[in-house]
């Protein structure tokens, strides 16, 4: 996923698979329960936005 995203210029080239795994572990540690799904969704959105390369950001 990261390799393909970098190849198209959609994803940052300085993020490793280990970085993504650590983020996901953190997200599901702080929002593990079904009733916290909105929080998990919001945190996943922040993660995905942060993975975008600067060429994909507005402005």
C-alpha positions as CSV (number, residue, x, y, z in Angstrom):
1,X,0.0,0.0,0.0
2,X,2.7,2.5,1.0
3,X,4.8,1.6,-2.1
4,X,1.9,2.0,-4.4
5,X,0.9,5.3,-2.8
6,X,4.5,6.6,-3.0
7,X,4.7,5.6,-6.7
8,X,1.6,7.6,-7.6
9,X,2.7,10.6,-5.4
10,X,-0.4,10.3,-3.2
11,X,1.5,9.3,0.0
12,X,4.4,10.7,1.8
13,X,7.7,9.0,1.2
14,X,9.0,9.3,4.8
15,X,6.4,7.1,6.5
16,X,7.2,3.5,7.2
17,X,5.0,0.5,7.6
18,X,6.1,0.5,11.3
19,X,4.9,4.1,11.6
20,X,1.4,3.1,10.3
21,X,1.3,0.1,12.5
22,X,2.2,2.1,15.6
23,X,-0.6,4.6,14.7
24,X,-3.1,1.9,14.3
25,X,-2.2,0.2,17.6
26,X,-2.5,3.6,19.3
27,X,-5.9,4.3,17.7
28,X,-7.4,1.0,18.7
29,X,-5.9,1.2,22.2
30,X,-7.7,4.5,22.9
31,X,-10.9,3.6,21.1
32,X,-11.3,-0.2,21.3
33,X,-15.0,-0.4,22.0
34,X,-17.9,-0.3,19.5
35,X,-19.3,2.7,21.3
36,X,-16.1,4.5,20.6
37,X,-16.4,4.0,16.8
38,X,-16.8,7.7,16.1
39,X,-13.6,8.4,17.9
40,X,-11.7,5.7,16.0
41,X,-13.1,6.9,12.7
42,X,-12.0,10.4,13.5
43,X,-8.5,9.3,14.4
44,X,-8.2,7.1,11.3
45,X,-9.2,10.1,9.3
46,X,-6.4,12.2,10.9
47,X,-4.0,9.4,10.2
48,X,-5.0,9.1,6.5
49,X,-4.8,12.9,6.0
50,X,-1.4,12.9,7.6
51,X,-0.1,10.2,5.2
52,X,-0.9,12.4,2.1
53,X,2.0,13.9,0.3
54,X,2.2,17.7,0.1
55,X,1.2,17.6,-3.6
56,X,-2.2,16.1,-2.6
57,X,-3.0,18.8,0.0
58,X,-5.1,21.8,-0.9
59,X,-3.5,25.2,-1.2
